[in-house]
Amino acid sequence: MTDAGIGALLAQDNHQGVECPVYYLSRCLHDAEKRHLTQLCRAPAPSHAA
């Protein structure tokens, strides 16, 4: 069991303007990945498409 994980959510607005989830990913991080978590968190977030 691990105490660290990472997740991502892809969402889009429906025809009524309500944001709905389309796809969700999550997983536990291994020890080596947890050591690099600082670098992962510093990655720039993608901007919203116009």
FISEBA-216232 format. One record per residue: chain; residue number from 1; x, y, z of N, C-alpha, C, O in turn; residue in three letters. Coordinates in nm, 4 decimals, m for minus. Atoms other than C-alpha are relative to their C-alpha. Layout:
BEGIN
['A'; NUM; [X; Y; Z]; [X; Y; Z]; [X; Y; Z]; [X; Y; Z]; 'ALA']
...
This chain:
BEGIN
['A'; 1; [0.0847; m0.1179; 0.0000]; [0.0000; 0.0000; 0.0000]; [0.0886; 0.1233; 0.0000]; [0.1918; 0.1263; 0.0670]; 'MET']
['A'; 2; [m0.0761; m0.1243; 0.0092]; [0.1251; 0.3480; m0.0832]; [m0.0826; 0.1159; 0.0533]; [m0.2053; 0.1089; 0.0592]; 'THR']
['A'; 3; [0.0693; m0.1175; m0.0513]; [0.0410; 0.6863; 0.0593]; [0.0024; 0.1151; m0.0996]; [m0.0350; 0.2273; m0.0655]; 'ASP']
['A'; 4; [m0.0063; m0.1047; 0.1016]; [0.0930; 0.8795; m0.2642]; [m0.0586; m0.0515; m0.1306]; [m0.0398; m0.1673; m0.1680]; 'ALA']
['A'; 5; [0.0584; 0.0355; 0.1284]; [m0.0940; 0.8798; m0.5904]; [m0.0130; 0.1231; m0.0860]; [0.0139; 0.2348; m0.0418]; 'GLY']
['A'; 6; [0.0167; m0.1101; 0.0941]; [m0.1647; 1.0919; m0.8923]; [m0.1258; m0.0277; m0.0811]; [m0.1589; m0.1432; m0.1079]; 'ILE']
['A'; 7; [0.1218; 0.0169; 0.0769]; [m0.4814; 1.1523; m1.0889]; [m0.0192; 0.1136; m0.0984]; [0.0413; 0.2200; m0.0849]; 'GLY']
['A'; 8; [0.0312; m0.0999; 0.1012]; [m0.6157; 1.3427; m1.3868]; [m0.1454; m0.0172; m0.0421]; [m0.1989; m0.1281; m0.0422]; 'ALA']
['A'; 9; [0.1394; 0.0006; 0.0425]; [m0.9623; 1.4349; m1.5065]; [m0.0135; 0.0773; m0.1298]; [0.0337; 0.1905; m0.1403]; 'LEU']
['A'; 10; [0.0338; m0.0669; 0.1250]; [m1.0733; 1.5193; m1.8594]; [m0.1491; 0.0277; 0.0051]; [m0.2288; m0.0641; 0.0242]; 'LEU']
['A'; 11; [0.1415; m0.0374; m0.0075]; [m1.4025; 1.7108; m1.8638]; [m0.0346; 0.0920; m0.1160]; [0.0525; 0.1552; m0.1757]; 'ALA']
['A'; 12; [0.0479; m0.0940; 0.1014]; [m1.6133; 1.9028; m2.1115]; [m0.1365; 0.0508; 0.0416]; [m0.2079; m0.0141; 0.1179]; 'GLN']
['A'; 13; [0.1312; m0.0574; m0.0277]; [m1.9164; 2.1275; m2.0932]; [m0.1039; m0.0666; m0.0890]; [m0.0808; m0.0872; m0.2081]; 'ASP']
['A'; 14; [0.1077; 0.0572; 0.0810]; [m2.2424; 1.9704; m2.2047]; [m0.0801; 0.1128; m0.0642]; [m0.0431; 0.2295; m0.0513]; 'ASN']
['A'; 15; [0.0793; m0.1008; 0.0715]; [m2.5096; 2.1514; m2.4084]; [m0.0690; 0.0992; 0.0933]; [m0.1153; 0.2041; 0.0485]; 'HIS']
['A'; 16; [0.0586; m0.0916; m0.0979]; [m2.6445; 2.3101; m2.0877]; [0.1062; 0.0813; 0.0737]; [0.0737; 0.1575; 0.1647]; 'GLN']
['A'; 17; [m0.1079; m0.0740; m0.0628]; [m2.3028; 2.4494; m1.9904]; [0.0497; m0.0606; 0.1302]; [0.1256; 0.0033; 0.2030]; 'GLY']
['A'; 18; [m0.0431; 0.0685; m0.1216]; [m2.2514; 2.1985; m1.7085]; [0.1224; m0.0851; m0.0323]; [0.1214; m0.1612; m0.1290]; 'VAL']
['A'; 19; [m0.1209; 0.0779; 0.0220]; [m1.9030; 2.0482; m1.6824]; [m0.0244; m0.1461; 0.0390]; [m0.0698; m0.1744; 0.1498]; 'GLU']
['A'; 20; [0.0204; 0.1429; m0.0226]; [m1.9176; 1.6677; m1.7116]; [0.1313; m0.0752; m0.0200]; [0.2057; m0.0463; m0.1137]; 'CYS']
['A'; 21; [m0.1219; 0.0788; 0.0175]; [m1.6355; 1.4175; m1.6614]; [m0.0113; m0.0896; m0.1226]; [m0.1158; m0.1491; m0.1486]; 'PRO']
['A'; 22; [m0.0058; 0.0862; 0.1172]; [m1.5316; 1.2332; m1.9758]; [0.0889; m0.1203; 0.0281]; [0.0566; m0.2325; m0.0107]; 'VAL']
['A'; 23; [m0.0958; 0.1065; m0.0267]; [m1.2338; 1.0303; m1.8527]; [0.0769; 0.0341; 0.1263]; [0.1104; 0.1504; 0.1492]; 'TYR']
['A'; 24; [m0.0744; m0.0196; m0.1234]; [m1.0544; 0.9849; m1.5214]; [0.1060; m0.1082; 0.0138]; [0.0788; m0.2264; m0.0067]; 'TYR']
['A'; 25; [m0.1103; 0.0924; m0.0223]; [m0.7174; 0.8259; m1.4504]; [0.0557; 0.0219; 0.1396]; [0.0617; 0.1353; 0.1871]; 'LEU']
['A'; 26; [m0.0710; m0.0137; m0.1267]; [m0.5503; 0.7547; m1.1186]; [0.0839; m0.1251; 0.0221]; [0.0518; m0.2336; m0.0264]; 'SER']
['A'; 27; [m0.0815; 0.1150; m0.0344]; [m0.2770; 0.5330; m0.9877]; [0.0895; 0.0351; 0.1176]; [0.1130; 0.1522; 0.1476]; 'ARG']
['A'; 28; [m0.0936; m0.0146; m0.1118]; [m0.0450; 0.4798; m0.6931]; [0.1399; 0.0234; m0.0554]; [0.1749; m0.0271; m0.1621]; 'CYS']
['A'; 29; [m0.1379; m0.0252; 0.0404]; [0.3118; 0.6052; m0.7159]; [0.0940; m0.0987; 0.0684]; [0.0746; m0.1337; 0.1848]; 'LEU']
['A'; 30; [m0.1044; 0.0859; m0.0555]; [0.6114; 0.3764; m0.6648]; [0.1014; 0.0868; 0.0738]; [0.1024; 0.2087; 0.0565]; 'HIS']
['A'; 31; [m0.0978; m0.0750; m0.0790]; [0.8953; 0.4773; m0.4302]; [0.0852; 0.0931; m0.0855]; [0.1035; 0.2095; m0.0498]; 'ASP']
['A'; 32; [m0.0845; m0.0835; 0.0863]; [1.1171; 0.6052; m0.7136]; [m0.0788; 0.1184; m0.0551]; [m0.0243; 0.2279; m0.0691]; 'ALA']
['A'; 33; [0.0829; m0.1086; 0.0530]; [0.8288; 0.8116; m0.8528]; [m0.0298; 0.1036; 0.1078]; [m0.0367; 0.2230; 0.0786]; 'GLU']
['A'; 34; [0.0270; m0.0938; m0.1093]; [0.7543; 0.9646; m0.5116]; [0.1183; 0.0927; 0.0237]; [0.0994; 0.2075; 0.0638]; 'LYS']
['A'; 35; [m0.1178; m0.0849; m0.0165]; [1.1116; 1.0944; m0.4954]; [0.0022; 0.1124; m0.1024]; [0.0626; 0.2169; m0.0780]; 'ARG']
['A'; 36; [0.0032; m0.0998; 0.1068]; [1.0462; 1.2868; m0.8176]; [m0.1313; 0.0778; m0.0032]; [m0.1584; 0.1494; m0.0995]; 'HIS']
['A'; 37; [0.1305; m0.0648; m0.0037]; [0.7041; 1.4161; m0.7140]; [0.0112; 0.1511; m0.0103]; [m0.0759; 0.2142; m0.0702]; 'LEU']
['A'; 38; [m0.0189; m0.1448; 0.0068]; [0.8370; 1.7716; m0.6756]; [0.0098; 0.0454; m0.1449]; [m0.0514; 0.1454; m0.1827]; 'THR']
['A'; 39; [m0.0133; m0.0370; 0.1404]; [0.9360; 1.7821; m1.0421]; [m0.1317; m0.0181; m0.0743]; [m0.1647; 0.0617; m0.1621]; 'GLN']
['A'; 40; [0.1287; 0.0213; 0.0652]; [0.6004; 1.6391; m1.1476]; [m0.0957; 0.1138; 0.0302]; [m0.1684; 0.1590; m0.0583]; 'LEU']
['A'; 41; [0.0928; m0.1052; m0.0398]; [0.4111; 1.9043; m0.9543]; [0.0371; 0.1351; m0.0594]; [m0.0475; 0.2240; m0.0680]; 'CYS']
['A'; 42; [m0.0444; m0.1270; 0.0571]; [0.6160; 2.1827; m1.1112]; [m0.0271; 0.0097; m0.1491]; [m0.0057; 0.1152; m0.2089]; 'ARG']
['A'; 43; [0.0293; m0.0024; 0.1435]; [0.5132; 2.0871; m1.4644]; [m0.1164; 0.0953; m0.0240]; [m0.2135; 0.0945; 0.0516]; 'ALA']
['A'; 44; [0.1088; m0.0958; 0.0260]; [0.2969; 2.3611; m1.6196]; [m0.1295; m0.0711; m0.0376]; [m0.1291; m0.1715; m0.1089]; 'PRO']
['A'; 45; [0.1319; 0.0549; 0.0317]; [m0.0723; 2.2884; m1.6405]; [m0.0413; 0.0473; m0.1387]; [m0.0136; 0.1615; m0.1757]; 'ALA']
['A'; 46; [0.0462; m0.0429; 0.1320]; [m0.2251; 2.2932; m1.9881]; [m0.1067; 0.1074; 0.0134]; [m0.1877; 0.1051; 0.1061]; 'PRO']
['A'; 47; [0.1009; m0.1068; m0.0041]; [m0.4319; 2.6008; m2.0635]; [m0.1251; m0.0454; m0.0740]; [m0.1198; m0.1354; m0.1578]; 'SER']
['A'; 48; [0.1282; 0.0335; 0.0642]; [m0.7966; 2.5844; m2.1701]; [0.0016; 0.0464; m0.1452]; [0.0483; 0.1559; m0.1765]; 'HIS']
['A'; 49; [0.0127; m0.0370; 0.1414]; [m0.8584; 2.5844; m2.5427]; [m0.1161; 0.0963; m0.0147]; [m0.2174; 0.0853; 0.0544]; 'ALA']
['A'; 50; [0.1047; m0.1013; 0.0240]; [m1.0631; 2.8746; m2.6706]; [m0.1047; m0.0508; m0.0951]; [m0.1998; 0.0209; m0.1264]; 'ALA']
